[in-house]
Each structure stands twice: as structure tokens, then as C-alpha cells.
């Protein structure tokens, strides 16, 4: 794993918020193209295009790859994952519960209308309104109120200290909408394309098929390299390879590590630690996964090391807990995290132990279970093929319910009859409490929440409160270590692996700003240009 990345993050993403504020006030996005460098059009392949472009209802990395070029937050992430300025030109944290953002002058939406503080307030309040059904509402749980304290200033008051909230303005939960559009129930459809203050505007949207972006000549951050970007859905991995071979696409994100050699023969391949995790989610609110022996049996039936070798070709790591080691940046170094994880309850691949656990359960003869999986994901189906075969050996009759990415995600967020799920999750910001809060907090065990295991534990909630509210790194580390000790023992989910992320690019082009957060940043403004 990339230790240098982790150490850079530790310097800028530490828990002292005043440090983050000071750094953010001096940096901004670097334009990618000089006058005369522009080209007419590039086509970019994605494994899936959503049925809506309204991020609160389609919170995926693929939607982020598109909308991060159309919309932006007050802040963004730099190439080293530190916070940088975007639509705001300054910000500060007055105290533990009060933040101020000053809007950059001259920033406009794609229709030419100016960005105002009212737009920012409306965006945040939309996520906070339960009636909106926002999948990103959890990021605003600590907000008491948000107000336009001037036409170009927004003030956020928190209910209590929350070290996570400073990142909200930089990821998809902070992408700003035009206030008037949020009142239109059709927003996100081809008839009501979302506006943003980013370098591109939406020109065409065919749900589940393609999206066309047009570069803006009035973007505050500079001139985009490509005048038009066409995002084309190509779910089949081999079809995407063929499209690159034929010169039909300029690049693609989220390629399977197992396909790297084939992609490398066609163009440039970039890999980076993704900070992501794949896991089985076990709904312990209902049989059979309310039985801890069933959950342990499933955990022992997952061949993590074998999957890393087969699917990741060594470019990733078998997961022994939910958080990838790099997510602890600012608290512990990766080698320290791995040493800590070694002290936790572990469930090595052992079908004998799996059978023994199942025999102790209330379901010794096994049971039937269906596991939904996205066919667009590079690993889900392959992981489950291995898991299903292993479960069969211990008497659990599992089958894969393969579906498109949009259907898979929608049914997960409906939060009904979850049973066993497979989840691929990539971070919104680099902080150790991010994953535990989303997957283990009682507050997120609900419709549109990520806690699909319905794990609810008062002690864990109290530890999350400490890790979220305290700025002292020692207090946070102690709380999170105790939390992971509890969670690994109770097995609400089964971590599988922490993969590297990979993308492919035609030899005609370069992209200097490919990071773990490619779906949260305006990647086509980060050194995307001709290869020379």
C-alpha cells in the first residue's frame, strides 16, 4: 500500500480543524488547459449511467464522475486529498460549532445566473429535509441550522462538535444546486437537467445510456481541455476493452484489476489505493442473520486471500476490518493499524470452522438466501460466485441475483428485507470515523441509510459520538479502537478486501490528477490534456 499517500494525508487531514482551515485558505483548483489547447470531443466509458442525475437520489461513483464536472462544492479535494477552495474563496471555523463560508465572486451557474448564499442554504436544507429522500442526509445530521448571513456568506451552526463536517463542503453532499431547481420535482430528468457552477454544463441525458457535457467558456477556474465529453454506458468489461482498442473511447474508470494487462496493451493504465472496501452486509434484525453463529459461519466461508490473488492480482489487500489502513491517517500509520487489527476477532477462511458455527446456530441444516449484485461492478459477481460455492459446502443454499447497477442500489436504499447484501463503498473523505458512522450508527439504520446490517449498539453509538465530536487524536483513536473491537466480535458485516482503484486512458491523452477521490473532484480539470 502507498505509505507516502498516507503520510501526506496525515499532515493535512489531521484532527485539528484549525490546521485544515489555515491550509484551505491559500489554495484553489489549477486550470488544465491553455488557450488554443482545446479539442472538440472525447468519449468516456462508464460501467453504468444512472436513471437520474440528481445526486441525492443516485449517490454513486459513476454519477459523481459526471456531476463533479457540472457541479462543485464550496471546497474540493486536492491531488493530495487535502481540502482546497472551490466556489468559496475563504472559510473559517469560528468555534467548534460555527463555520463561515465566503463565496467566490463571479461564480455562475451553467445558465449564467450568479451563485448566491441562498443557493447554498437551499442545497443543505434539501439534504436535511426528510421529505427529500436524500441518500446523503447523514452528512448533515449534526447541523442545527444553516443561514445566509450575507448575500455572499453562509454560516453553518452545528448541534455539537463534529470533526467530519468540514469535509462535507468538498464531496458530493456539498455539490451546490440552484435554489429554484430544487423546487422542481423533475430535477435530474432529461427535461430538468441540474445546473451547477462547475466547468461543464449538461447538454443531453439519455437515462441508463449516455450523458453529454459541454464546456463552459465562463467558468471561473479556467478553460476545460475538451469542449464536449460524452459519457457512454458500457457495462460489459470486454465491450469496453474493444471500444478502447477500436479508438471509440478516450478512457474509462473503475476497470477490474484482473484486466490490467489487457488494458495496458491498449493505452495508459493508472492505479492508486482506492481507500474503498468490499463487504458482505448481514441484516441482523431478522432471521437467519440475527443469529451470531450464522454470521460467523458466513465470515469463515469467505476466502479473502484467494479473492485478492484471483481478482486483484495482489493490487489490494484482504480486509480484516471495515476501514482500510489509510483511512486512519492522522491517527495511526498503516503498519500500526494492521498490528491493531491483528488483535481483533478474526474469521480466517476455514470451512470446518464455518460448519461448526452453523451447527451451533438455530439453522444447523442451512437455509436459502438470495444475494443482489450489480453486474456493472468489476468484482461483485465474481466475489459472490466464490462465496456461494463455499456456502454450499456448509449447507447454505445461496444464489446470486444479478441486476443492473441502478436497480441494485435502489433496492439497498429501500432498506427492506435486506438479508445478505454485497457492498462496494468508496470514501467521501479521508477520516477514520467515516465508515463506522455510515455502517454502524443506529442513526443510519433506516431507509436511504447505509447501515444495511441494522446494527444498533448503544456503546458503539457513544464511541462514535466521541470519535465524531472530539478533536484530540488520542481520544478519537481510543474510541475507534474500542469500537472496532466490539464490531469485529459481533460481525454485522464481513469485510472482504480493500482494492486498488484503476483507470485506463488512450495513449493520446494524459491525466495527472487521478486520485482515490476521482468521483468527487473535477477530474477533467486536473491535468487532462494531450499526451505530449
C-alpha positions as CSV (number, residue, x, y, z in Angstrom):
1,X,0.0,0.0,0.0
2,X,1.1,3.6,-0.7
3,X,2.6,4.8,2.6
4,X,3.6,8.2,1.1
5,X,0.0,8.9,0.3
6,X,-1.0,8.2,3.9
7,X,1.7,10.4,5.3
8,X,0.7,13.3,3.1
9,X,-2.8,12.9,4.2
10,X,-1.7,12.8,7.9
11,X,-0.2,16.3,7.6
12,X,-3.3,17.9,6.1
13,X,-6.2,15.8,7.3
14,X,-5.3,15.7,10.9
15,X,-8.0,16.2,13.5
16,X,-7.0,19.8,14.4
17,X,-9.6,21.7,12.5
18,X,-7.7,25.0,12.7
19,X,-4.9,23.4,10.7
20,X,-7.3,22.4,8.0
21,X,-8.8,25.9,7.9
22,X,-5.4,27.5,7.6
23,X,-4.3,25.3,4.7
24,X,-7.6,25.6,2.8
25,X,-7.5,29.4,2.7
26,X,-4.4,29.5,0.4
27,X,-5.2,27.1,-2.4
28,X,-7.6,26.6,-5.3
29,X,-8.1,24.4,-8.4
30,X,-5.5,24.7,-11.1
31,X,-6.9,25.1,-14.6
32,X,-6.0,22.3,-17.0
33,X,-6.0,23.8,-20.5
34,X,-4.3,26.8,-22.1
35,X,-6.0,28.9,-24.8
36,X,-5.8,27.0,-28.1
37,X,-5.3,23.6,-26.5
38,X,-8.9,22.6,-26.6
39,X,-10.2,19.7,-28.7
40,X,-13.7,19.1,-29.9
41,X,-15.0,15.9,-28.2
42,X,-13.9,12.9,-26.2
43,X,-16.0,9.9,-25.3
44,X,-15.6,8.4,-21.8
45,X,-16.9,5.0,-21.0
46,X,-18.6,4.2,-17.6
47,X,-19.8,0.8,-16.4
48,X,-23.2,2.4,-15.8
49,X,-25.2,5.6,-16.3
50,X,-27.9,6.3,-13.8
51,X,-31.6,6.8,-14.4
52,X,-31.4,10.2,-12.8
53,X,-28.6,12.8,-12.4
54,X,-29.9,14.1,-9.1
55,X,-27.1,13.1,-6.8
56,X,-29.2,12.9,-3.7
57,X,-31.2,10.1,-5.4
58,X,-28.3,8.5,-7.3
59,X,-25.3,8.6,-5.0
60,X,-22.8,6.5,-6.9
61,X,-19.2,6.9,-8.0
62,X,-20.3,6.8,-11.7
63,X,-22.8,9.7,-11.2
64,X,-20.0,11.5,-9.3
65,X,-17.7,11.1,-12.2
66,X,-20.2,13.0,-14.4
67,X,-21.6,15.5,-12.0
68,X,-18.2,16.5,-10.5
69,X,-17.7,18.3,-13.8
70,X,-21.1,20.0,-13.7
71,X,-21.4,20.9,-10.0
72,X,-19.0,21.8,-7.3
73,X,-19.0,22.5,-3.6
74,X,-17.6,25.4,-1.7
75,X,-14.5,23.3,-1.2
76,X,-12.8,20.5,-3.1
77,X,-10.1,17.9,-2.6
78,X,-6.6,18.5,-3.9
79,X,-4.5,15.8,-5.5
80,X,-3.0,15.0,-2.1
81,X,-6.6,14.7,-0.7
82,X,-6.3,17.9,1.3
83,X,-9.1,20.5,1.4
84,X,-8.8,23.3,-1.1
85,X,-11.0,26.2,-2.1
86,X,-13.6,25.9,-4.9
87,X,-16.8,28.0,-5.0
88,X,-15.7,29.7,-1.8
89,X,-12.7,31.9,-1.7
90,X,-12.3,31.8,2.1
91,X,-13.7,29.8,5.0
92,X,-13.1,29.6,8.7
93,X,-14.3,27.8,11.8
94,X,-15.2,30.4,14.4
95,X,-15.5,27.7,17.1
96,X,-16.3,24.0,17.4
97,X,-19.9,24.5,16.2
98,X,-19.8,27.5,13.9
99,X,-18.4,27.6,10.3
100,X,-18.4,30.5,7.9
101,X,-18.0,30.3,4.1
102,X,-17.5,33.3,1.8
103,X,-18.5,32.8,-1.8
104,X,-16.0,33.5,-4.6
105,X,-17.0,36.5,-6.7
106,X,-18.1,36.0,-10.3
107,X,-19.1,32.3,-9.9
108,X,-22.1,31.5,-12.1
109,X,-24.3,28.5,-12.9
110,X,-24.4,27.0,-16.3
111,X,-27.4,29.2,-17.2
112,X,-25.4,32.4,-16.4
113,X,-27.1,33.2,-13.1
114,X,-24.9,34.1,-10.2
115,X,-24.2,31.7,-7.3
116,X,-25.7,33.1,-4.1
117,X,-25.7,32.2,-0.5
118,X,-29.4,31.3,-0.8
119,X,-28.4,28.5,-3.3
120,X,-26.0,27.0,-0.8
121,X,-28.6,27.2,2.0
122,X,-31.3,25.6,-0.1
123,X,-28.9,22.8,-1.0
124,X,-28.0,22.0,2.6
125,X,-31.6,22.3,3.7
126,X,-32.7,19.9,0.9
127,X,-30.4,17.2,2.3
128,X,-31.7,17.9,5.8
129,X,-35.3,17.6,4.8
130,X,-36.6,14.1,5.4
131,X,-39.2,14.5,2.7
132,X,-36.4,14.9,0.1
133,X,-35.3,11.3,0.4
134,X,-31.7,12.4,0.1
135,X,-29.2,9.5,0.3
136,X,-26.7,12.0,1.7
137,X,-28.8,13.2,4.6
138,X,-26.4,11.5,7.1
139,X,-23.7,14.1,6.4
140,X,-26.0,16.8,7.8
141,X,-27.2,15.0,10.9
142,X,-25.0,17.3,13.1
143,X,-26.3,20.5,11.5
144,X,-28.6,22.6,13.7
145,X,-29.1,25.5,11.2
146,X,-27.7,27.0,8.0
147,X,-28.2,30.7,7.2
148,X,-27.3,33.2,4.6
149,X,-25.6,35.8,6.8
150,X,-24.9,38.0,3.8
151,X,-25.5,37.6,0.0
152,X,-22.1,36.0,-0.3
153,X,-21.7,34.4,3.1
154,X,-23.1,31.2,4.6
155,X,-23.0,30.3,8.2
156,X,-23.5,26.7,9.5
157,X,-24.3,26.1,13.1
158,X,-23.8,22.5,14.4
159,X,-25.6,20.8,17.2
160,X,-22.3,19.9,18.7
161,X,-18.7,19.4,17.6
162,X,-18.3,17.3,14.5
163,X,-14.8,16.7,13.1
164,X,-16.3,15.2,10.0
165,X,-18.4,18.1,8.9
166,X,-15.5,20.2,7.5
167,X,-15.3,17.7,4.6
168,X,-19.0,17.9,3.6
169,X,-18.5,21.1,1.5
170,X,-15.9,19.2,-0.6
171,X,-17.6,15.9,-1.6
172,X,-20.9,15.1,-3.3
173,X,-23.0,16.0,-0.3
174,X,-21.7,19.6,-0.8
175,X,-22.3,20.0,-4.5
176,X,-24.4,23.2,-4.8
177,X,-27.7,23.2,-6.7
178,X,-29.6,26.3,-7.9
179,X,-32.3,27.0,-5.4
180,X,-35.2,27.3,-7.9
181,X,-34.4,23.9,-9.4
182,X,-34.6,22.1,-6.1
183,X,-38.3,23.0,-6.0
184,X,-38.9,21.2,-9.3
185,X,-39.8,17.5,-8.8
186,X,-38.5,16.7,-12.2
187,X,-34.9,17.7,-11.4
188,X,-32.4,15.1,-12.6
189,X,-34.5,14.0,-15.5
190,X,-33.7,14.8,-19.2
191,X,-36.4,17.5,-19.0
192,X,-34.8,19.3,-16.0
193,X,-31.1,18.9,-16.1
194,X,-29.3,20.0,-12.9
195,X,-27.4,23.2,-13.2
196,X,-24.0,23.7,-11.4
197,X,-21.1,26.1,-11.1
198,X,-18.6,23.6,-12.5
199,X,-16.6,23.7,-15.7
200,X,-19.2,21.9,-17.8
201,X,-23.0,22.1,-18.3
202,X,-25.3,19.2,-19.1
203,X,-26.4,19.2,-22.8
204,X,-28.0,15.8,-23.1
205,X,-29.1,12.9,-20.9
206,X,-30.4,9.6,-22.0
207,X,-31.1,7.6,-18.8
208,X,-29.1,4.4,-18.4
209,X,-27.4,5.1,-21.7
210,X,-25.3,8.3,-22.1
211,X,-24.7,11.9,-20.9
212,X,-23.2,14.7,-23.0
213,X,-21.4,17.7,-21.3
214,X,-20.5,21.0,-23.0
215,X,-17.6,23.1,-21.7
216,X,-18.4,26.5,-20.3
217,X,-16.4,29.5,-21.5
218,X,-17.3,31.5,-18.4
219,X,-16.0,29.0,-15.7
220,X,-14.1,30.8,-13.0
221,X,-11.5,28.1,-12.8
222,X,-10.2,28.2,-16.4
223,X,-10.7,26.5,-19.7
224,X,-11.5,22.8,-20.0
225,X,-9.4,20.8,-22.4
226,X,-12.3,19.1,-24.1
227,X,-15.2,21.1,-25.5
228,X,-17.6,18.2,-25.2
229,X,-17.4,15.0,-23.1
230,X,-19.7,12.1,-24.0
231,X,-20.2,9.6,-21.2
232,X,-21.3,6.3,-22.6
233,X,-22.6,3.4,-20.6
234,X,-20.7,0.1,-21.5
235,X,-21.5,-2.4,-18.7
236,X,-19.7,-5.3,-20.3
237,X,-15.9,-5.4,-19.5
238,X,-14.9,-6.9,-22.7
239,X,-17.0,-4.5,-24.7
240,X,-15.2,-1.6,-23.0
241,X,-11.9,-3.1,-23.9
242,X,-13.0,-3.5,-27.5
243,X,-14.1,0.1,-27.6
244,X,-10.7,1.3,-26.4
245,X,-9.0,-1.0,-29.0
246,X,-11.1,0.5,-31.8
247,X,-10.4,4.1,-30.6
248,X,-14.1,4.6,-29.7
249,X,-13.4,5.9,-26.2
250,X,-10.7,8.0,-24.7
251,X,-10.7,6.4,-21.3
252,X,-12.7,4.7,-18.5
253,X,-12.8,4.5,-14.8
254,X,-13.2,1.5,-12.4
255,X,-11.6,-1.2,-14.5
256,X,-11.1,-4.6,-13.0
257,X,-7.5,-5.1,-11.7
258,X,-7.6,-8.6,-13.2
259,X,-7.9,-7.0,-16.7
260,X,-5.0,-4.6,-16.3
261,X,-2.7,-6.5,-18.6
262,X,-5.2,-6.2,-21.5
263,X,-5.8,-2.5,-20.8
264,X,-2.1,-1.8,-20.5
265,X,-1.6,-3.1,-24.0
266,X,-4.0,-0.6,-25.3
267,X,-3.1,2.6,-23.5
268,X,-2.1,4.1,-20.2
269,X,-3.2,2.5,-17.0
270,X,-3.2,4.3,-13.7
271,X,-3.7,2.6,-10.3
272,X,-4.0,4.1,-6.8
273,X,-5.1,2.9,-3.4
274,X,-8.8,3.4,-3.5
275,X,-9.5,3.6,0.2
276,X,-12.5,1.5,-0.7
277,X,-13.8,-1.7,0.8
278,X,-15.9,-4.7,-0.4
279,X,-18.0,-6.4,2.3
280,X,-21.0,-8.7,2.9
281,X,-23.7,-6.9,4.8
282,X,-25.8,-9.2,7.1
283,X,-29.2,-7.9,8.3
284,X,-29.2,-8.9,11.9
285,X,-32.7,-7.6,12.5
286,X,-34.3,-10.7,11.1
287,X,-33.6,-14.5,10.8
288,X,-31.3,-16.1,9.8
289,X,-28.7,-13.4,10.3
290,X,-29.9,-12.3,13.7
291,X,-28.0,-15.4,14.9
292,X,-24.4,-14.6,15.5
293,X,-23.3,-18.2,14.8
294,X,-24.8,-17.8,11.3
295,X,-22.9,-14.6,10.8
296,X,-19.6,-16.2,12.0
297,X,-20.2,-19.1,9.7
298,X,-20.6,-16.8,6.7
299,X,-17.4,-14.9,7.8
300,X,-15.4,-18.2,7.9
301,X,-16.7,-19.1,4.4
302,X,-15.1,-16.1,2.6
303,X,-11.7,-16.8,1.0
304,X,-10.3,-13.3,1.2
305,X,-6.7,-14.1,0.3
306,X,-7.8,-16.2,-2.6
307,X,-10.0,-13.4,-3.9
308,X,-7.2,-10.9,-3.6
309,X,-5.0,-13.1,-5.7
310,X,-7.6,-14.0,-8.3
311,X,-9.3,-10.7,-8.7
312,X,-6.8,-8.1,-7.6
313,X,-3.6,-9.8,-8.8
314,X,-2.0,-8.6,-5.5
315,X,-3.0,-5.0,-6.1
316,X,-5.1,-4.7,-2.9
317,X,-5.3,-6.4,0.5
318,X,-7.5,-8.9,2.3
319,X,-9.7,-6.9,4.7
320,X,-9.6,-7.8,8.4
321,X,-11.8,-4.9,9.4
322,X,-14.0,-2.3,7.7
323,X,-11.5,0.6,7.5
324,X,-8.6,0.4,5.0
325,X,-5.4,1.2,7.0
326,X,-5.0,4.5,5.1
327,X,-8.4,5.8,6.4
328,X,-6.7,6.1,9.9
329,X,-4.4,8.9,8.6
330,X,-3.7,11.5,11.3
331,X,-4.4,8.9,14.0
332,X,-2.2,5.9,13.2
333,X,0.2,4.8,10.5
334,X,-0.9,1.8,8.3
335,X,1.6,-0.6,10.0
336,X,0.1,0.4,13.4
337,X,-3.4,-0.2,12.1
338,X,-2.5,-3.6,10.8
339,X,-0.9,-4.5,14.2
340,X,-4.1,-3.4,15.9
341,X,-6.3,-5.3,13.6
342,X,-4.3,-8.5,14.3
343,X,-5.6,-8.2,17.9
344,X,-9.3,-8.3,16.9
345,X,-11.6,-11.2,16.5
346,X,-10.8,-12.7,13.1
347,X,-12.5,-15.2,10.9
348,X,-10.0,-16.9,8.6
349,X,-11.2,-18.9,5.7
350,X,-12.0,-22.4,7.1
351,X,-15.0,-24.4,6.0
352,X,-14.6,-26.7,9.0
353,X,-15.0,-23.7,11.4
354,X,-17.8,-22.4,9.2
355,X,-19.7,-25.7,9.5
356,X,-19.1,-25.8,13.3
357,X,-20.5,-22.3,13.7
358,X,-23.6,-23.2,11.6
359,X,-24.1,-26.3,13.7
360,X,-24.3,-24.1,16.8
361,X,-26.9,-21.9,15.2
362,X,-30.7,-22.1,15.0
363,X,-30.3,-23.1,11.4
364,X,-28.0,-26.2,11.5
365,X,-29.4,-27.6,8.3
366,X,-28.8,-24.3,6.4
367,X,-31.2,-22.1,4.6
368,X,-31.9,-20.4,1.3
369,X,-30.7,-16.9,0.6
370,X,-30.6,-14.6,-2.5
371,X,-27.8,-12.0,-2.8
372,X,-28.3,-9.0,-5.1
373,X,-25.3,-7.8,-7.1
374,X,-24.5,-5.2,-9.6
375,X,-23.5,-6.6,-13.0
376,X,-21.6,-3.3,-13.7
377,X,-19.3,-3.6,-10.7
378,X,-15.9,-5.1,-11.6
379,X,-15.8,-7.5,-8.7
380,X,-19.2,-8.2,-7.1
381,X,-20.4,-11.1,-9.2
382,X,-17.0,-12.8,-9.1
383,X,-16.8,-12.4,-5.4
384,X,-20.2,-13.9,-4.9
385,X,-19.5,-16.9,-7.2
386,X,-16.7,-17.9,-4.8
387,X,-18.8,-17.2,-1.7
388,X,-21.9,-19.0,-3.0
389,X,-19.8,-22.1,-3.7
390,X,-18.2,-22.0,-0.3
391,X,-21.6,-21.6,1.4
392,X,-22.9,-24.5,-0.5
393,X,-20.2,-26.7,1.1
394,X,-21.5,-25.9,4.6
395,X,-25.2,-26.2,3.8
396,X,-26.3,-22.7,3.0
397,X,-28.1,-22.5,-0.3
398,X,-27.2,-19.1,-1.8
399,X,-27.9,-17.7,-5.2
400,X,-26.8,-14.5,-7.0
401,X,-29.4,-12.1,-8.1
402,X,-27.5,-10.3,-10.8
403,X,-29.0,-6.9,-11.8
404,X,-28.1,-3.5,-13.2
405,X,-26.3,-1.0,-11.0
406,X,-29.3,1.3,-10.7
407,X,-31.7,-1.4,-9.6
408,X,-29.1,-2.9,-7.1
409,X,-28.5,0.4,-5.4
410,X,-32.2,1.4,-5.3
411,X,-33.2,-1.8,-3.5
412,X,-30.4,-1.4,-1.0
413,X,-31.5,2.1,-0.1
414,X,-35.1,0.9,0.2
415,X,-33.9,-0.9,3.4
416,X,-36.4,-3.7,3.2
417,X,-35.8,-7.4,3.6
418,X,-32.1,-6.9,3.2
419,X,-31.0,-10.4,4.2
420,X,-27.4,-10.7,2.8
421,X,-26.1,-7.9,0.6
422,X,-22.7,-7.2,-1.0
423,X,-21.5,-3.6,-0.8
424,X,-18.7,-1.8,-2.5
425,X,-18.0,1.5,-0.8
426,X,-15.5,4.2,-1.5
427,X,-14.9,7.1,0.9
428,X,-16.3,10.6,0.7
429,X,-13.4,12.0,2.8
430,X,-10.3,10.5,4.5
431,X,-11.2,10.2,8.1
432,X,-11.3,7.1,10.3
433,X,-14.8,7.7,11.7
434,X,-16.4,8.0,8.2
435,X,-17.1,4.3,7.5
436,X,-18.0,3.3,11.1
437,X,-20.5,6.1,11.3
438,X,-22.2,5.2,8.0
439,X,-22.3,1.5,8.5
440,X,-22.6,1.1,12.3
441,X,-24.5,4.1,13.6
442,X,-28.1,3.5,14.8
443,X,-29.0,6.8,13.0
444,X,-28.1,5.3,9.6
445,X,-30.1,2.1,10.1
446,X,-33.0,3.4,8.1
447,X,-34.3,4.0,4.6
448,X,-31.7,5.8,2.5
449,X,-29.1,4.9,5.1
450,X,-26.0,2.7,4.6
451,X,-26.4,0.6,7.8
452,X,-27.9,-2.4,6.0
453,X,-27.0,-4.8,8.8
454,X,-29.4,-2.8,11.0
455,X,-26.6,-2.9,13.6
456,X,-27.6,-1.0,16.7
457,X,-25.5,-0.8,19.8
458,X,-25.6,1.9,22.4
459,X,-22.0,1.6,23.3
460,X,-20.9,1.9,19.7
461,X,-23.1,4.9,19.3
462,X,-21.4,6.5,22.3
463,X,-18.0,5.7,20.9
464,X,-19.0,7.2,17.5
465,X,-20.1,10.3,19.3
466,X,-16.6,10.6,20.9
467,X,-14.8,10.0,17.6
468,X,-17.0,12.5,15.8
469,X,-17.0,15.3,18.4
470,X,-13.6,15.2,20.0
471,X,-10.6,16.9,18.3
472,X,-8.0,15.2,20.5
473,X,-6.4,12.5,18.4
474,X,-5.7,10.2,21.4
475,X,-9.4,10.3,22.5
476,X,-10.5,9.6,19.0
477,X,-8.1,6.7,18.5
478,X,-9.0,5.1,21.8
479,X,-12.8,5.3,21.0
480,X,-12.4,4.0,17.5
481,X,-10.2,1.1,18.6
482,X,-12.8,0.0,21.2
483,X,-15.5,0.4,18.5
484,X,-13.7,-1.9,16.1
485,X,-13.1,-4.4,18.9
486,X,-16.9,-4.6,19.5
487,X,-17.9,-4.7,15.9
488,X,-15.4,-7.4,14.8
489,X,-16.8,-9.5,17.6
490,X,-20.4,-9.1,16.7
491,X,-19.9,-9.5,12.9
492,X,-22.6,-7.2,11.4
493,X,-20.7,-7.3,8.2
494,X,-17.9,-9.4,6.7
495,X,-15.1,-7.3,5.2
496,X,-13.6,-8.9,2.0
497,X,-10.9,-6.8,0.6
498,X,-9.5,-3.3,0.1
499,X,-8.8,-2.9,-3.6
500,X,-6.7,-0.6,-5.5
501,X,-8.5,1.6,-8.0
502,X,-7.7,1.6,-11.7
503,X,-8.5,3.6,-14.8
504,X,-7.4,3.4,-18.4
505,X,-6.6,6.2,-20.8
506,X,-5.8,6.3,-24.5
507,X,-2.2,7.0,-25.4
508,X,-3.4,10.3,-27.0
509,X,-4.1,11.8,-23.6
510,X,-2.8,12.2,-20.1
511,X,-4.5,12.7,-16.7
512,X,-2.3,13.9,-13.9
513,X,-4.9,14.2,-11.2
514,X,-6.1,10.7,-10.8
515,X,-6.6,10.0,-7.1
516,X,-8.8,7.9,-4.7
517,X,-11.4,10.6,-5.0
518,X,-11.8,10.7,-8.8
519,X,-15.6,10.8,-8.4
520,X,-15.6,13.8,-6.1
521,X,-13.4,16.2,-8.0
522,X,-13.4,17.9,-11.4
523,X,-11.0,15.3,-12.8
524,X,-11.1,16.7,-16.4
525,X,-9.6,19.9,-15.0
526,X,-6.7,18.1,-13.2
527,X,-4.1,17.8,-15.9
528,X,-6.3,16.2,-18.5
529,X,-4.8,17.0,-21.9
530,X,-2.7,15.8,-24.9
531,X,-0.1,13.2,-24.1
532,X,2.8,15.4,-25.4
